[in-house]
Amino acid sequence: MKKIYSLLLAVMLLGFYSCEDFLDKQPTTSIDADKAITNVKDAGIALNGMYSAFKSSGYYGRSFVVVPDIMADEAFSVIGYSNTYGEMYKWTYTSGMGSSPWGVMYATIIRSSNIINVIDDIQGDSIQKASIKGEALLGRALAHFDLVKTYGKAYNASTASTDLGVPVITEYQQGQPERNTIEEVYAQVIEDATEARELIPAAGEEIHDGDFTRYFTKHAADALLARVYLYMNNWDKAIFHASNLIDENRFALAGYGDNDDDFQSMWTYDDGSEIICKFGLTVADASGATPGYSYYNDSQGLPKPDYVPAQWLLDMYDTNNDIRYASYYKTVKTAYSDWVTTLVNKYPGNPEFTGSNQNGAHMPKLFRLAEMYLIRAEAYAENDNDALAAADLNALRAKRIVAYSDEFLTGDDLKAAIWDERTKELAFEGHRFFDLKRKGLGFTRIPQENTVSGPNALSISSSNHRWLWAIPQSEFNGNENMDQNSGY
């Protein structure tokens, strides 16, 4: 097994775990999982720790949802913005930037591995133990996948065996790991997610068990595998795992028809038939999950956003008939000299959290059924099965656009339509940067009204070295085996 070195991560782990009572029994300078986790209840509390890392503001709570979109061409910084995520937005980030998710992702991996490596030997019900182990495996798979797609090149079957990915970590122990290849990282992701799918019981969307709630399900494992295989251009397996969810009676597309109100409820109340996996929040931890803050921010009265949606993106929607337009966007007067403009309103703030004055707080929705339709449509189209690809595209559009009439496109026209639909559907959910990267596409920003002219006029080619984020300098301070990405 690979070992991990990083004094930074050791400190971070102690900080993240400090609220867990059972870990307080251990020395403050170390984490001894085999002593800390001795029964199912301990393992459940440790699993809460893994989930809290995913929900944190530096991960899916906010940054990893917002940054991949503002880095691309979907959003523009306004004149007078706070410069939050400014380095990333302006493509000037370096290895010393403070907003890198490297640390929190590896902390998540170590939390997961601490459970995986002891749970077979602890006391408790075998079914509960299997479920907890499966969830921890899925958490480790997701974090490794997020790391490799962020810090490594896009997957290329012909070079994956030599392209550098990230260190694969399956056990916490101080050391000096080298970077594994992209092929090795993806192999670990698939191995963990596949085992997780077998271990987690089929029943239940969320499992409430005494002191802890578990959110990863067998369905979430299928969703992750569908996404992973899409990034690998493995069309057959992407189709297989997406189909498992599309054909599952548990989930249904929201929108026009039987589920009109369900679509708006999904974005306002974090609930609905389309959500495959979400991370639950309480009022106490909602402050870490505020993706709407950068896009709306009306905490002082009139909205004062840092970033507004690109006009080219708004122009893609049928503003009168597409249910997404009214749900995702809102035209309002802002605090910037009473400037009236259209803002991202995909995260209006769940009313359950209003008592804590959280701005744009929502439960992170990791996987939705709409993405599975888009994955399968893209995979069918790449497999030259235009009829099935068009059927999936039409099925999604029929739920989003009132009185929609099916289109039967083929070839490149069909692929372009699926790409456009993916852009509209998944806007501001953290996909755009990675979609452009996996497709080998660059972009150009053309400044809009009241937006900052410099970074908004940015043109980024597909060969720009910053498509691979810089590994933090802190990781090099004691690890002579670590290689930095080119250009930093």
URBELJO-V56900 format. One record per residue. RES is the residue in three letters. SS is DSSP state (@ for helix, = for strand, . for the rest). Layout:
BEGIN
res=RES ss=SS
res=RES ss=SS
END
This chain:
BEGIN
res=MET ss=.
res=LYS ss=.
res=LYS ss==
res=ILE ss==
res=TYR ss=.
res=SER ss=.
res=LEU ss=@
res=LEU ss=@
res=LEU ss=@
res=ALA ss=@
res=VAL ss=@
res=MET ss=@
res=LEU ss=@
res=LEU ss=@
res=GLY ss=@
res=PHE ss=@
res=TYR ss=@
res=SER ss=.
res=CYS ss=.
res=GLU ss=.
res=ASP ss=@
res=PHE ss=@
res=LEU ss=@
res=ASP ss=@
res=LYS ss=@
res=GLN ss=.
res=PRO ss=.
res=THR ss=.
res=THR ss=.
res=SER ss=.
res=ILE ss=.
res=ASP ss=.
res=ALA ss=@
res=ASP ss=@
res=LYS ss=@
res=ALA ss=@
res=ILE ss=.
res=THR ss=.
res=ASN ss==
res=VAL ss=@
res=LYS ss=@
res=ASP ss=@
res=ALA ss=@
res=GLY ss=@
res=ILE ss=@
res=ALA ss=@
res=LEU ss=@
res=ASN ss=@
res=GLY ss=@
res=MET ss=@
res=TYR ss=@
res=SER ss=@
res=ALA ss=@
res=PHE ss=@
res=LYS ss=@
res=SER ss=.
res=SER ss=.
res=GLY ss=.
res=TYR ss=.
res=TYR ss=.
res=GLY ss=.
res=ARG ss=.
res=SER ss=@
res=PHE ss=@
res=VAL ss=@
res=VAL ss=@
res=VAL ss=@
res=PRO ss=@
res=ASP ss=@
res=ILE ss=@
res=MET ss=.
res=ALA ss=.
res=ASP ss=.
res=GLU ss=.
res=ALA ss==
res=PHE ss==
res=SER ss==
res=VAL ss==
res=ILE ss=.
res=GLY ss=.
res=TYR ss=.
res=SER ss=.
res=ASN ss=.
res=THR ss=.
res=TYR ss=.
res=GLY ss=@
res=GLU ss=@
res=MET ss=@
res=TYR ss=@
res=LYS ss=.
res=TRP ss=.
res=THR ss=.
res=TYR ss=.
res=THR ss=.
res=SER ss=.
res=GLY ss=.
res=MET ss=.
res=GLY ss=.
res=SER ss=.
res=SER ss=.
res=PRO ss=.
res=TRP ss=@
res=GLY ss=@
res=VAL ss=@
res=MET ss=@
res=TYR ss=@
res=ALA ss=@
res=THR ss=@
res=ILE ss=@
res=ILE ss=@
res=ARG ss=@
res=SER ss=@
res=SER ss=@
res=ASN ss=@
res=ILE ss=@
res=ILE ss=@
res=ASN ss=.
res=VAL ss=.
res=ILE ss=@
res=ASP ss=@
res=ASP ss=@
res=ILE ss=.
res=GLN ss==
res=GLY ss=.
res=ASP ss=.
res=SER ss=@
res=ILE ss=@
res=GLN ss=@
res=LYS ss=@
res=ALA ss=@
res=SER ss=@
res=ILE ss=@
res=LYS ss=@
res=GLY ss=@
res=GLU ss=@
res=ALA ss=@
res=LEU ss=@
res=LEU ss=@
res=GLY ss=@
res=ARG ss=@
res=ALA ss=@
res=LEU ss=@
res=ALA ss=@
res=HIS ss=@
res=PHE ss=@
res=ASP ss=@
res=LEU ss=@
res=VAL ss=@
res=LYS ss=@
res=THR ss=@
res=TYR ss=@
res=GLY ss=.
res=LYS ss=.
res=ALA ss=.
res=TYR ss=.
res=ASN ss=.
res=ALA ss=.
res=SER ss=.
res=THR ss=.
res=ALA ss=.
res=SER ss=.
res=THR ss=.
res=ASP ss=.
res=LEU ss==
res=GLY ss=.
res=VAL ss=.
res=PRO ss=.
res=VAL ss=.
res=ILE ss=.
res=THR ss=.
res=GLU ss==
res=TYR ss==
res=GLN ss==
res=GLN ss=.
res=GLY ss=.
res=GLN ss=.
res=PRO ss=.
res=GLU ss=.
res=ARG ss=.
res=ASN ss=.
res=THR ss==
res=ILE ss=@
res=GLU ss=@
res=GLU ss=@
res=VAL ss=@
res=TYR ss=@
res=ALA ss=@
res=GLN ss=@
res=VAL ss=@
res=ILE ss=@
res=GLU ss=@
res=ASP ss=@
res=ALA ss=@
res=THR ss=@
res=GLU ss=@
res=ALA ss=@
res=ARG ss=@
res=GLU ss=@
res=LEU ss=@
res=ILE ss=.
res=PRO ss=.
res=ALA ss=.
res=ALA ss=.
res=GLY ss=.
res=GLU ss=.
res=GLU ss=.
res=ILE ss==
res=HIS ss==
res=ASP ss==
res=GLY ss=.
res=ASP ss=.
res=PHE ss==
res=THR ss==
res=ARG ss==
res=TYR ss=.
res=PHE ss=.
res=THR ss=.
res=LYS ss=@
res=HIS ss=@
res=ALA ss=@
res=ALA ss=@
res=ASP ss=@
res=ALA ss=@
res=LEU ss=@
res=LEU ss=@
res=ALA ss=@
res=ARG ss=@
res=VAL ss=@
res=TYR ss=@
res=LEU ss=@
res=TYR ss=@
res=MET ss=.
res=ASN ss=.
res=ASN ss=.
res=TRP ss=@
res=ASP ss=@
res=LYS ss=@
res=ALA ss=@
res=ILE ss=@
res=PHE ss=@
res=HIS ss=@
res=ALA ss=@
res=SER ss=@
res=ASN ss=@
res=LEU ss=@
res=ILE ss=@
res=ASP ss=.
res=GLU ss=.
res=ASN ss=.
res=ARG ss=.
res=PHE ss=.
res=ALA ss=.
res=LEU ss=.
res=ALA ss=.
res=GLY ss=.
res=TYR ss=.
res=GLY ss=.
res=ASP ss=.
res=ASN ss=.
res=ASP ss=@
res=ASP ss=@
res=ASP ss=@
res=PHE ss=@
res=GLN ss=@
res=SER ss=@
res=MET ss=@
res=TRP ss=@
res=THR ss=@
res=TYR ss=.
res=ASP ss=.
res=ASP ss=.
res=GLY ss=.
res=SER ss=.
res=GLU ss=.
res=ILE ss==
res=ILE ss==
res=CYS ss==
res=LYS ss==
res=PHE ss=.
res=GLY ss=.
res=LEU ss=.
res=THR ss=.
res=VAL ss=.
res=ALA ss=.
res=ASP ss=.
res=ALA ss=@
res=SER ss=@
res=GLY ss=@
res=ALA ss=.
res=THR ss=.
res=PRO ss=.
res=GLY ss=.
res=TYR ss=.
res=SER ss=.
res=TYR ss=.
res=TYR ss=.
res=ASN ss=.
res=ASP ss=.
res=SER ss=.
res=GLN ss=.
res=GLY ss=.
res=LEU ss=.
res=PRO ss==
res=LYS ss=.
res=PRO ss=.
res=ASP ss=.
res=TYR ss==
res=VAL ss==
res=PRO ss==
res=ALA ss=.
res=GLN ss=@
res=TRP ss=@
res=LEU ss=@
res=LEU ss=@
res=ASP ss=.
res=MET ss=.
res=TYR ss=.
res=ASP ss=.
res=THR ss=.
res=ASN ss=.
res=ASN ss=.
res=ASP ss==
res=ILE ss=@
res=ARG ss=@
res=TYR ss=@
res=ALA ss=@
res=SER ss=@
res=TYR ss=@
res=TYR ss==
res=LYS ss==
res=THR ss==
res=VAL ss==
res=LYS ss==
res=THR ss==
res=ALA ss=.
res=TYR ss=.
res=SER ss=.
res=ASP ss=.
res=TRP ss=.
res=VAL ss==
res=THR ss==
res=THR ss==
res=LEU ss==
res=VAL ss==
res=ASN ss=.
res=LYS ss=.
res=TYR ss=.
res=PRO ss=.
res=GLY ss=.
res=ASN ss=.
res=PRO ss=@
res=GLU ss=@
res=PHE ss=@
res=THR ss=@
res=GLY ss=@
res=SER ss=@
res=ASN ss=.
res=GLN ss=.
res=ASN ss=.
res=GLY ss=.
res=ALA ss=.
res=HIS ss=.
res=MET ss=.
res=PRO ss=.
res=LYS ss==
res=LEU ss==
res=PHE ss==
res=ARG ss==
res=LEU ss=@
res=ALA ss=@
res=GLU ss=@
res=MET ss=@
res=TYR ss=@
res=LEU ss=@
res=ILE ss=@
res=ARG ss=@
res=ALA ss=@
res=GLU ss=@
res=ALA ss=@
res=TYR ss=@
res=ALA ss=@
res=GLU ss=@
res=ASN ss=.
res=ASP ss=.
res=ASN ss=.
res=ASP ss=@
res=ALA ss=@
res=LEU ss=@
res=ALA ss=@
res=ALA ss=@
res=ALA ss=@
res=ASP ss=@
res=LEU ss=@
res=ASN ss=@
res=ALA ss=@
res=LEU ss=@
res=ARG ss=@
res=ALA ss=@
res=LYS ss=@
res=ARG ss=@
res=ILE ss==
res=VAL ss=.
res=ALA ss=.
res=TYR ss=.
res=SER ss=.
res=ASP ss=.
res=GLU ss=.
res=PHE ss=.
res=LEU ss=.
res=THR ss=.
res=GLY ss=@
res=ASP ss=@
res=ASP ss=@
res=LEU ss=@
res=LYS ss=@
res=ALA ss=@
res=ALA ss=@
res=ILE ss=@
res=TRP ss=@
res=ASP ss=@
res=GLU ss=@
res=ARG ss=@
res=THR ss=@
res=LYS ss=@
res=GLU ss=@
res=LEU ss=.
res=ALA ss=.
res=PHE ss=.
res=GLU ss=.
res=GLY ss=.
res=HIS ss=.
res=ARG ss=@
res=PHE ss=@
res=PHE ss=@
res=ASP ss=@
res=LEU ss=@
res=LYS ss=@
res=ARG ss=@
res=LYS ss=@
res=GLY ss=.
res=LEU ss=.
res=GLY ss=.
res=PHE ss==
res=THR ss==
res=ARG ss=.
res=ILE ss=.
res=PRO ss=.
res=GLN ss=.
res=GLU ss=.
res=ASN ss=.
res=THR ss==
res=VAL ss=.
res=SER ss=@
res=GLY ss=@
res=PRO ss=@
res=ASN ss=@
res=ALA ss=.
res=LEU ss=.
res=SER ss==
res=ILE ss==
res=SER ss=.
res=SER ss=.
res=SER ss=.
res=ASN ss=.
res=HIS ss=@
res=ARG ss=@
res=TRP ss=@
res=LEU ss=.
res=TRP ss=.
res=ALA ss=.
res=ILE ss=.
res=PRO ss=.
res=GLN ss=@
res=SER ss=@
res=GLU ss=@
res=PHE ss=@
res=ASN ss=.
res=GLY ss=.
res=ASN ss=.
res=GLU ss=.
res=ASN ss=.
res=MET ss=.
res=ASP ss=.
res=GLN ss=.
res=ASN ss=.
res=SER ss=.
res=GLY ss=.
res=TYR ss=.
END
